[in-house]
Structure formats: structure tokens, C-alpha cells
Amino acid sequence: MKIYTVGGAVRDQLLGLPIKDRDYVVVGATPEDMLRRGFRPVGKDFPVFLHPQTQEEYALARTERKTAPGYRGFVFHTAPDVTLEDDLVRRDLTINAIAMAEDGSLTDPFGGVADIENKVFRHVSGAFGEDPVRILRLARFAARYDAFTVAPATMDLMRRMVADGEVDALVAERVWQEVAKGLMEARPSRMLTVLQDCGALARIMGEITIGARLLQVIDHAAAQGVDLPVRFAALMLHMRKDAIEQLSERLRVPNECRELAVMAARERDNINGALDLSAEAIVSLCERCDGLRKPQRYAQMLQAVACDGLVAGDFAPAVRLQGGLDAARAVNAGALAQGCTDPKRIPEVIHAARVAAVAAFLAQA
């Protein structure tokens, strides 16, 4: 029985990057061997075990065979005679098909080290074409390792996969999972351009029209370190409400992301023109966007629109509108309600007080 570190941990170590998780492959062992050593089984489709002390994942070396369309249509085979090379050849990219032994020596049968040095994404074998998720993963890697380029043969293979309908077999939840991860990388524009170049973008997010401005906006959002709902809203900022709703419904986008995207797109022009808005208009915006109850989401909306301005940290309309919300929220609505002799006039009185507070803020700004 031999144990090797594989995949991302080896890749990132060779790139000089921090290692987040380690995956291990075990060659020459059976499930019974692993259980005798105290490992705990967790895999459903194939034998994966948790180390009794570290809780890290150890997978038995395996082969796989395509049996149906999509990424779920595979049958896996594990046995003590499955070699390390047999296991590595099923992996997606050469940079992920390098194994490191316990003594630090590398097994690199497909040239992954050279591709790391040359900064190239290259598929290991034709098996790449059997799993459409690998298109999404490669696009996500492009957003993370933005200096890498896609090998021409790999791009050709991805285009054939799209043409053959493999991408159409992807389930919505998996598409969103990979897209969301890509949006959280340093250069999400690269994910979008890779998906566009191979034709997958039109299949999975056809509502999006890629242009230089959009790519700048989403990369600006990443540079600001904003969270996922803001990045998604920035991506959707120039789309119609029905298109945002349609894409979000199809990909099962979380409500937090969908609602913020719809609101930011709807209010984009109002926010951009905030320097000319009256106190009344600012309070109405706050009320319309439920900013008085959900100030964090209101701030996220301003962040998303500010990304479109490509001005880091000092987007003047956002500063004005955030200050207006703070002034409106400072009004003691409870006290005003208690002091109002006519219950029917309570909303009117509170609204007027908020307008006056925002007007005072604007006069001082």
C-alpha cells in the first residue's frame, strides 16, 4: 500500500501558493485494508475514507467508465491492481494530474510540471470530454490562475463538447456552484471569456452579453473584495429584470443574490444620478429598497452600482445615498408614532421627519 498527495495541493505547492486542502490517493489497498487501519468510510460512489487523526480524505485509486450523458453517468472501479497512472489519467488537467510521494518525489506522467512552468491548461486525455463539469472547472481555474492560457487542443475539445450537447446535461445546482466559485476568484472576467470562447456561456447563461465594460466591472468588484451577492449583482447590473429572474430561476440562484441583482439593476440610474436627487427622492429610494429595515442589503446595492463606476472607494453617489440612509434611520420612528394624535397620519409624520433629517444631512455634506 502506497499513499500519494494528488491534485490541487501538489499543483499549488509547485506554484508557490498556500495549500488549503490536501487530497490523497491510496494505491494497492482494499476498503478492508483501510478499515483495519482505522479509516472511516464516507464515499458513496467510490471508496473515500477519513484519516482517523487528521480527518483528511484518502481515496482508493480508481478508474472510471462513461455510461450516460452528463457528469453523473460514470461507473467507478477500485482494486489493489489499479495503478497510480490509472488513477491520474482520469483527472481533468495535466496540472492536476501530478502525484507526490511521501518522500517528496513526483510522478508526472502527463507533463503537468511543464504545463505549470509554461502556464497552460491542457486536458490529460479524451476522458475530459466525458464530463461537462470540467469545462466549468477549467473556466474557474482561469479566473484564479489568470496568467494561464488554454491549450488550443483543449479549447477545441471543449467546443466539441458544447456542440455535442454535453453542457446541456448539466444540472442547475452544479452550474451555479462553479459559477459562484468563479465569481469569487481574483479575475472572474477570465471565467466568462473562457466560457464564451468555447460556446458554453450561451448555453448556461445566454442572457449575458459579454463586453469590455462588463469584464471591467466584474473584475473591479473582485478587486474590491466584495461578497458573492454584490459580485452577482454587478454582473447583472445592465440586464432587464425579466432576464435576471429567468437566469436566476434556471440556475437556482439563491434568493439573496437574485433579489440584490434585481434591485441594483432597477435602481442603477437613480443611484448614478444621486447627486441631483432631493431629500424626498432619497427617502423614497430608501423606503422602496427596504433600506430602513435591511441597511446591509442597501449598502450592498450601492456597492454593486459603484463597481460600475470603476472608482475604488470614493463613488460619490454611493457616499451621498449611504449618508442619507443613515440620517433617515436615525429618526426615532417609535417616539414619533407615540406622539401622533391621529394614528392614520403616523406614516406621513415619520416620512416627513426622515425627509427633514436627510435634508439636514445634505445641507451639511
Residue, then its C-alpha position, 0 to 999 in steps of 0.5 A: m500500500k502506497i499513499y500519494t498527495v494528488g491534485g490541487a495541493v501538489r499543483d499549488q505547492l509547485l506554484g508557490l501558493p498556500i495549500k488549503d486542502r490536501d487530497y490523497v490517493v491510496v494505491g494497492a489497498t482494499p476498503e478492508d485494508m483501510l478499515r483495519r487501519g482505522f479509516r472511516p468510510v464516507g464515499k458513496d460512489f467510490p471508496v473515500f475514507l477519513h484519516p482517523q487523526t487528521q480527518e483528511e480524505y484518502a481515496l482508493a485509486r480508481t478508474e472510471r467508465k462513461t455510461a450516460p450523458g452528463y457528469r453523473g453517468f460514470v461507473f467507478h472501479t477500485a482494486p489493489d491492481v489499479t495503478l497510480e497512472d490509472d488513477l491520474v489519467r482520469r483527472d481533468l488537467t495535466i496540472n492536476a494530474i501530478a502525484m507526490a510521494e511521501d518522500g517528496s518525489l513526483t510522478d508526472p506522467f502527463g507533463g503537468v510540471a511543464d504545463i505549470e512552468n509554461k502556464v497552460f491548461r491542457h486536458v490529460s486525455g479524451a476522458f475530459g470530454e466525458d464530463p461537462v463539469r470540467i469545462l466549468r472547472l477549467a473556466r474557474f481555474a482561469a479566473r484564479y490562475d489568470a496568467f494561464t492560457v488554454a491549450p488550443a487542443t483543449m479549447d477545441l475539445m471543449r467546443r466539441m463538447v458544447a456542440d455535442g450537447e454535453v453542457d446541456a446535461l448539466v444540472a442547475e445546482r452544479v452550474w451555479q456552484e462553479v459559477a459562484k466559485g468563479l465569481m469569487e476568484a481574483r479575475p472572474s472576467r477570465m471565467l466568462t471569456v473562457l466560457q464564451d470562447c468555447g460556446a458554453l456561456a450561451r448555453i448556461m447563461g445566454e442572457i449575458t452579453i459579454g463586453a469590455r465594460l462588463l469584464q471591467v466591472i466584474d473584475h473591479a468588484a473582485a478587486q474590491g473584495v466584495d461578497l458573492p451577492v454584490r459580485f452577482a449583482a454587478l454582473m447583472l447590473h445592465m440586464r432587464k429584470d425579466a432576464i435576471e429572474q429567468l437566469s436566476e430561476r434556471l440556475r437556482v440562484p439563491n434568493e439573496c443574490r437574485e433579489l440584490a441583482v434585481m434591485a441594483a439593476r432597477e435602481r442603477d440610474n437613480i443611484n448614478g444620478a444621486l447627486d441631483l436627487s432631493a431629500e424626498a427622492i432619497v427617502s423614497l429610494c430608501e423606503r422602496c429598497d427596504g433600506l430602513r429595515k435591511p441597511q446591509r442589503y442597501a449598502q450592498m446595492l450601492q456597492a454593486v452600482a459603484c463597481d460600475g463606476l470603476v472608482a475604488g472607494d470614493f463613488a460619490p453617489a454611493v457616499r451621498l445615498q449611504g449618508g442619507l440612509d443613515a440620517a433617515r434611520a436615525v429618526n426615532a420612528g417609535a417616539l414619533a408614532q407615540g406622539c401622533t394624535d391621529p394614528k392614520r397620519i403616523p406614516e406621513v409624520i415619520h416620512a416627513a421627519r426622515v425627509a427633514a433629517v436627510a435634508a439636514f444631512l445634505a445641507q451639511a455634506 
